[in-house]
Amino acid sequence: MATLILVRHGRSTANTAGLLAGWTPGVTLDERGAEQAAALPGRLVGVPLAAAVTSPLERCRETLAPLMAARPELELHTDERIGECHYGDWSGRKLSELAGEPLMKIVQQHPSAAAFPGGESMRAMQARAVESVREWNARIEQEHGGDAVFLMCSHGDIIKSLVADALGMHLDLFQRIHVDPCSVTAIRYTQTRPFVFRLGDTGDFGSLVPGEARTPDKAAEDAGNAVVGGGAGAA
């Protein structure tokens, strides 16, 4: 069956500002995010893509813009089901403030029971994303064959929830998964089980070096990742 390449959007202005963006309009890539997006076509050179699907949010569209310019024949589709989690009343708030909310402990330790005020539950977020991937996977295979590769550009919590599903992990364990901005995750779906071939691959191992992981930008990003887990904090 088809192979899915999941790309998390590049670093955004909300990441560096420490905000939980969600579906807040006007959140774009920052300078580093634009650089990450510009490098994406080169990272995927030689990988044939049957189609590209994006979250409707601007930061995802900006991330794919250089790739689409490099491959004008590639068709781009939009699917709201892989859009960011609807954080409701939490959207646009500072992560440092949200860290003190009683719900945050549930989000971190028991996310399958977490529902954002005025927004959606994390269970619903995962369900819609998985439904989207399964439908696109079947469509791509039918139209392009079982060896086809397609790409989706989405958000941290969405990608983590899809990886958890592919690994057969309960949603309550998905906070153990980490995906950096503009990282690549690859999953191949078969009739019997999915296989995860790449997870959060950026090609950069600098963050693993002691003393290098906590640069100011990285510290700001990690603060967000620690709050909701790689997606909400860096959404």
MINU-704386 format. One record per residue (C-alpha): residue number from 0; residue in one letter; chain; x, y, z. Coordinates in Angstrom, 3 decimals. Layout:
N
+-----+------+-----+----------+----------+----------+
! seq ! type ! mol !        X !        Y !        Z !
+-----+------+-----+----------+----------+----------+
! NUM !    A !   A !        X !        Y !        Z !
...
+-----+------+-----+----------+----------+----------+
//
This chain:
235
+-----+------+-----+----------+----------+----------+
! seq ! type ! mol !        X !        Y !        Z !
+-----+------+-----+----------+----------+----------+
!   0 !    M !   A !    0.000 !    0.000 !    0.000 !
!   1 !    A !   A !    0.979 !    3.654 !   -0.233 !
!   2 !    T !   A !    3.661 !    5.382 !    1.820 !
!   3 !    L !   A !    2.788 !    8.571 !    3.694 !
!   4 !    I !   A !    5.330 !   11.321 !    4.346 !
!   5 !    L !   A !    4.218 !   13.576 !    7.193 !
!   6 !    V !   A !    5.864 !   16.993 !    7.360 !
!   7 !    R !   A !    5.368 !   19.213 !   10.333 !
!   8 !    H !   A !    5.191 !   22.899 !    9.383 !
!   9 !    G !   A !    8.307 !   24.992 !    9.843 !
!  10 !    R !   A !    8.934 !   27.048 !   12.939 !
!  11 !    S !   A !    6.259 !   29.699 !   13.320 !
!  12 !    T !   A !    5.902 !   33.112 !   14.895 !
!  13 !    A !   A !    3.771 !   31.498 !   17.609 !
!  14 !    N !   A !    6.580 !   29.065 !   18.433 !
!  15 !    T !   A !    9.060 !   31.826 !   19.120 !
!  16 !    A !   A !    6.464 !   33.935 !   20.967 !
!  17 !    G !   A !    5.496 !   31.042 !   23.244 !
!  18 !    L !   A !    1.847 !   31.113 !   22.174 !
!  19 !    L !   A !   -0.643 !   28.297 !   21.676 !
!  20 !    A !   A !   -1.761 !   29.196 !   18.181 !
!  21 !    G !   A !   -4.328 !   26.565 !   17.304 !
!  22 !    W !   A !   -6.491 !   27.962 !   14.499 !
!  23 !    T !   A !   -5.659 !   31.601 !   15.294 !
!  24 !    P !   A !   -5.365 !   33.431 !   11.936 !
!  25 !    G !   A !   -2.215 !   35.236 !   10.877 !
!  26 !    V !   A !    0.314 !   32.791 !   12.330 !
!  27 !    T !   A !    3.093 !   32.469 !    9.757 !
!  28 !    L !   A !    6.579 !   31.008 !    9.508 !
!  29 !    D !   A !    9.337 !   32.964 !   11.178 !
!  30 !    E !   A !   12.734 !   33.471 !    9.535 !
!  31 !    R !   A !   14.023 !   30.076 !   10.647 !
!  32 !    G !   A !   10.789 !   28.422 !    9.527 !
!  33 !    A !   A !   11.139 !   29.964 !    6.067 !
!  34 !    E !   A !   14.668 !   28.578 !    5.852 !
!  35 !    Q !   A !   13.406 !   25.147 !    6.835 !
!  36 !    A !   A !   10.702 !   25.300 !    4.180 !
!  37 !    A !   A !   13.216 !   26.379 !    1.533 !
!  38 !    A !   A !   15.360 !   23.330 !    2.321 !
!  39 !    L !   A !   12.469 !   20.863 !    2.083 !
!  40 !    P !   A !   12.582 !   20.335 !   -1.720 !
!  41 !    G !   A !   16.249 !   19.357 !   -1.508 !
!  42 !    R !   A !   15.591 !   16.929 !    1.325 !
!  43 !    L !   A !   12.931 !   15.179 !   -0.749 !
!  44 !    V !   A !   14.874 !   15.090 !   -4.024 !
!  45 !    G !   A !   14.451 !   11.700 !   -5.638 !
!  46 !    V !   A !   11.272 !   10.882 !   -3.740 !
!  47 !    P !   A !    8.388 !   10.606 !   -6.230 !
!  48 !    L !   A !    5.230 !   12.190 !   -4.848 !
!  49 !    A !   A !    1.821 !   11.283 !   -6.199 !
!  50 !    A !   A !    0.052 !   14.089 !   -4.321 !
!  51 !    A !   A !    0.416 !   16.585 !   -1.500 !
!  52 !    V !   A !   -2.207 !   17.328 !    1.133 !
!  53 !    T !   A !   -2.054 !   20.245 !    3.544 !
!  54 !    S !   A !   -3.746 !   21.592 !    6.602 !
!  55 !    P !   A !   -5.612 !   24.767 !    5.625 !
!  56 !    L !   A !   -3.590 !   26.844 !    8.082 !
!  57 !    E !   A !   -1.176 !   29.390 !    6.638 !
!  58 !    R !   A !    1.980 !   28.058 !    8.260 !
!  59 !    C !   A !    1.493 !   24.686 !    6.568 !
!  60 !    R !   A !    0.821 !   26.251 !    3.181 !
!  61 !    E !   A !    3.939 !   28.392 !    3.547 !
!  62 !    T !   A !    5.972 !   25.307 !    4.418 !
!  63 !    L !   A !    4.907 !   23.549 !    1.217 !
!  64 !    A !   A !    5.241 !   26.595 !   -1.071 !
!  65 !    P !   A !    8.903 !   25.956 !   -2.047 !
!  66 !    L !   A !    8.182 !   22.281 !   -2.684 !
!  67 !    M !   A !    5.189 !   23.105 !   -4.874 !
!  68 !    A !   A !    7.271 !   25.658 !   -6.803 !
!  69 !    A !   A !    9.945 !   23.014 !   -7.392 !
!  70 !    R !   A !    7.339 !   20.486 !   -8.535 !
!  71 !    P !   A !    4.716 !   22.402 !  -10.512 !
!  72 !    E !   A !    3.167 !   19.146 !  -11.702 !
!  73 !    L !   A !    2.322 !   18.126 !   -8.115 !
!  74 !    E !   A !   -1.333 !   18.554 !   -7.174 !
!  75 !    L !   A !   -2.016 !   20.163 !   -3.788 !
!  76 !    H !   A !   -5.137 !   19.284 !   -1.813 !
!  77 !    T !   A !   -6.460 !   20.819 !    1.400 !
!  78 !    D !   A !   -8.019 !   18.750 !    4.174 !
!  79 !    E !   A !   -9.333 !   20.369 !    7.355 !
!  80 !    R !   A !   -9.151 !   17.027 !    9.152 !
!  81 !    I !   A !   -5.376 !   17.358 !    9.420 !
!  82 !    G !   A !   -5.654 !   20.936 !   10.669 !
!  83 !    E !   A !   -4.428 !   21.748 !   14.159 !
!  84 !    C !   A !   -6.347 !   20.684 !   17.231 !
!  85 !    H !   A !   -9.153 !   23.117 !   18.062 !
!  86 !    Y !   A !   -7.893 !   24.487 !   21.380 !
!  87 !    G !   A !  -10.943 !   26.675 !   21.875 !
!  88 !    D !   A !  -10.568 !   29.209 !   24.673 !
!  89 !    W !   A !   -6.893 !   28.321 !   24.991 !
!  90 !    S !   A !   -6.072 !   29.507 !   21.480 !
!  91 !    G !   A !   -3.731 !   32.462 !   21.335 !
!  92 !    R !   A !   -2.818 !   32.284 !   25.026 !
!  93 !    K !   A !    0.709 !   32.183 !   26.397 !
!  94 !    L !   A !    1.962 !   28.707 !   27.180 !
!  95 !    S !   A !    3.503 !   29.981 !   30.413 !
!  96 !    E !   A !    0.000 !   30.916 !   31.606 !
!  97 !    L !   A !   -1.578 !   27.641 !   30.475 !
!  98 !    A !   A !    1.006 !   25.638 !   32.378 !
!  99 !    G !   A !   -0.841 !   26.499 !   35.592 !
! 100 !    E !   A !   -4.259 !   25.351 !   34.368 !
! 101 !    P !   A !   -5.568 !   22.177 !   36.091 !
! 102 !    L !   A !   -6.464 !   20.741 !   32.684 !
! 103 !    M !   A !   -2.817 !   20.795 !   31.632 !
! 104 !    K !   A !   -2.021 !   17.846 !   33.874 !
! 105 !    I !   A !   -4.744 !   15.865 !   32.111 !
! 106 !    V !   A !   -3.421 !   16.912 !   28.698 !
! 107 !    Q !   A !    0.014 !   15.656 !   29.639 !
! 108 !    Q !   A !   -0.799 !   12.498 !   31.576 !
! 109 !    H !   A !   -4.246 !   11.377 !   30.369 !
! 110 !    P !   A !   -4.826 !   13.087 !   26.994 !
! 111 !    S !   A !   -7.592 !   10.691 !   25.991 !
! 112 !    A !   A !   -9.690 !   12.359 !   28.712 !
! 113 !    A !   A !   -8.727 !   15.917 !   27.751 !
! 114 !    A !   A !  -11.194 !   18.275 !   26.083 !
! 115 !    F !   A !  -10.331 !   21.923 !   25.558 !
! 116 !    P !   A !  -12.890 !   24.497 !   26.773 !
! 117 !    G !   A !  -14.762 !   25.773 !   23.768 !
! 118 !    G !   A !  -12.751 !   23.432 !   21.537 !
! 119 !    E !   A !  -12.463 !   19.722 !   20.854 !
! 120 !    S !   A !  -11.219 !   16.664 !   22.688 !
! 121 !    M !   A !   -7.872 !   15.102 !   21.860 !
! 122 !    R !   A !   -9.724 !   11.873 !   21.054 !
! 123 !    A !   A !  -11.719 !   13.689 !   18.390 !
! 124 !    M !   A !   -8.541 !   15.281 !   17.033 !
! 125 !    Q !   A !   -6.896 !   11.895 !   16.572 !
! 126 !    A !   A !  -10.031 !   10.285 !   15.122 !
! 127 !    R !   A !  -10.445 !   12.865 !   12.365 !
! 128 !    A !   A !   -6.751 !   12.785 !   11.470 !
! 129 !    V !   A !   -6.659 !    8.992 !   11.268 !
! 130 !    E !   A !   -9.819 !    8.991 !    9.164 !
! 131 !    S !   A !   -8.222 !   11.462 !    6.757 !
! 132 !    V !   A !   -5.012 !    9.461 !    6.414 !
! 133 !    R !   A !   -6.829 !    6.180 !    5.838 !
! 134 !    E !   A !   -9.076 !    7.708 !    3.188 !
! 135 !    W !   A !   -6.204 !    9.410 !    1.374 !
! 136 !    N !   A !   -4.117 !    6.266 !    1.581 !
! 137 !    A !   A !   -6.851 !    4.228 !   -0.123 !
! 138 !    R !   A !   -7.400 !    6.932 !   -2.751 !
! 139 !    I !   A !   -3.713 !    7.288 !   -3.582 !
! 140 !    E !   A !   -3.262 !    3.538 !   -3.866 !
! 141 !    Q !   A !   -6.284 !    3.214 !   -6.127 !
! 142 !    E !   A !   -5.191 !    6.066 !   -8.398 !
! 143 !    H !   A !   -1.412 !    5.585 !   -8.379 !
! 144 !    G !   A !   -0.712 !    2.019 !   -7.264 !
! 145 !    G !   A !    0.585 !    0.341 !   -4.132 !
! 146 !    D !   A !    4.105 !    1.782 !   -4.421 !
! 147 !    A !   A !    2.908 !    5.394 !   -4.495 !
! 148 !    V !   A !    4.178 !    7.998 !   -2.040 !
! 149 !    F !   A !    2.134 !   10.988 !   -0.900 !
! 150 !    L !   A !    2.819 !   13.846 !    1.489 !
! 151 !    M !   A !    0.816 !   15.595 !    4.175 !
! 152 !    C !   A !    1.833 !   18.830 !    5.907 !
! 153 !    S !   A !    0.290 !   19.136 !    9.344 !
! 154 !    H !   A !    0.929 !   19.999 !   12.995 !
! 155 !    G !   A !    2.776 !   18.512 !   15.939 !
! 156 !    D !   A !   -0.103 !   17.025 !   17.920 !
! 157 !    I !   A !   -1.759 !   15.729 !   14.744 !
! 158 !    I !   A !    1.407 !   13.982 !   13.577 !
! 159 !    K !   A !    2.094 !   12.549 !   17.018 !
! 160 !    S !   A !   -1.424 !   11.150 !   17.205 !
! 161 !    L !   A !   -1.017 !    9.552 !   13.771 !
! 162 !    V !   A !    2.276 !    7.975 !   14.802 !
! 163 !    A !   A !    0.653 !    6.626 !   17.960 !
! 164 !    D !   A !   -2.085 !    5.065 !   15.856 !
! 165 !    A !   A !    0.452 !    3.533 !   13.472 !
! 166 !    L !   A !    2.443 !    2.078 !   16.366 !
! 167 !    G !   A !   -0.664 !    0.701 !   18.069 !
! 168 !    M !   A !   -0.104 !    3.002 !   21.040 !
! 169 !    H !   A !   -2.895 !    4.306 !   23.228 !
! 170 !    L !   A !   -3.427 !    8.048 !   22.894 !
! 171 !    D !   A !   -2.420 !    8.401 !   26.546 !
! 172 !    L !   A !    1.148 !    7.543 !   25.477 !
! 173 !    F !   A !    1.409 !    9.938 !   22.551 !
! 174 !    Q !   A !    3.141 !   12.642 !   24.599 !
! 175 !    R !   A !    6.216 !   10.395 !   24.548 !
! 176 !    I !   A !    6.580 !   11.137 !   20.829 !
! 177 !    H !   A !    8.405 !   14.267 !   19.647 !
! 178 !    V !   A !    8.476 !   15.860 !   16.186 !
! 179 !    D !   A !   10.482 !   19.015 !   15.467 !
! 180 !    P !   A !    9.372 !   21.805 !   13.127 !
! 181 !    C !   A !    9.735 !   20.786 !    9.477 !
! 182 !    S !   A !   10.653 !   17.241 !   10.480 !
! 183 !    V !   A !    9.751 !   14.300 !    8.261 !
! 184 !    T !   A !    7.909 !   11.214 !    9.483 !
! 185 !    A !   A !    7.245 !    8.322 !    7.093 !
! 186 !    I !   A !    4.634 !    5.603 !    7.519 !
! 187 !    R !   A !    3.882 !    2.778 !    5.106 !
! 188 !    Y !   A !    0.429 !    1.260 !    5.430 !
! 189 !    T !   A !   -0.192 !   -2.377 !    4.508 !
! 190 !    Q !   A !   -3.245 !   -4.613 !    4.734 !
! 191 !    T !   A !   -2.059 !   -6.091 !    8.026 !
! 192 !    R !   A !   -0.241 !   -3.249 !    9.792 !
! 193 !    P !   A !    1.500 !    0.112 !    9.347 !
! 194 !    F !   A !    5.288 !    0.445 !    9.477 !
! 195 !    V !   A !    7.029 !    3.597 !   10.742 !
! 196 !    F !   A !   10.176 !    4.210 !    8.663 !
! 197 !    R !   A !   11.110 !    7.702 !    9.849 !
! 198 !    L !   A !   10.132 !    9.653 !   12.937 !
! 199 !    G !   A !   10.742 !   13.380 !   13.306 !
! 200 !    D !   A !   13.733 !   13.305 !   10.962 !
! 201 !    T !   A !   15.362 !   16.687 !   10.368 !
! 202 !    G !   A !   18.805 !   15.425 !    9.400 !
! 203 !    D !   A !   20.200 !   17.636 !   12.163 !
! 204 !    F !   A !   21.535 !   15.968 !   15.296 !
! 205 !    G !   A !   22.742 !   19.156 !   16.966 !
! 206 !    S !   A !   19.998 !   19.030 !   19.573 !
! 207 !    L !   A !   21.449 !   15.753 !   20.871 !
! 208 !    V !   A !   24.768 !   17.342 !   21.780 !
! 209 !    P !   A !   25.004 !   18.295 !   25.479 !
! 210 !    G !   A !   25.066 !   22.056 !   25.821 !
! 211 !    E !   A !   23.714 !   22.622 !   22.325 !
! 212 !    A !   A !   20.102 !   21.666 !   22.930 !
! 213 !    R !   A !   19.177 !   24.695 !   25.022 !
! 214 !    T !   A !   19.862 !   27.644 !   22.759 !
! 215 !    P !   A !   17.390 !   30.515 !   23.319 !
! 216 !    D !   A !   15.292 !   29.491 !   20.332 !
! 217 !    K !   A !   15.380 !   25.851 !   21.330 !
! 218 !    A !   A !   14.487 !   26.696 !   24.913 !
! 219 !    A !   A !   11.425 !   28.613 !   23.763 !
! 220 !    E !   A !   10.402 !   25.740 !   21.555 !
! 221 !    D !   A !   10.942 !   23.171 !   24.305 !
! 222 !    A !   A !    8.799 !   25.202 !   26.682 !
! 223 !    G !   A !    5.944 !   24.775 !   24.263 !
! 224 !    N !   A !    6.680 !   21.127 !   23.666 !
! 225 !    A !   A !    6.635 !   20.461 !   27.383 !
! 226 !    V !   A !    3.211 !   21.991 !   27.747 !
! 227 !    V !   A !    1.061 !   20.120 !   25.277 !
! 228 !    G !   A !    3.640 !   17.998 !   23.585 !
! 229 !    G !   A !    5.267 !   19.147 !   20.385 !
! 230 !    G !   A !    2.150 !   20.304 !   18.587 !
! 231 !    A !   A !    0.242 !   22.720 !   20.761 !
! 232 !    G !   A !    3.375 !   24.391 !   22.055 !
! 233 !    A !   A !    4.822 !   24.811 !   18.591 !
! 234 !    A !   A !    1.618 !   25.138 !   16.652 !
+-----+------+-----+----------+----------+----------+
//
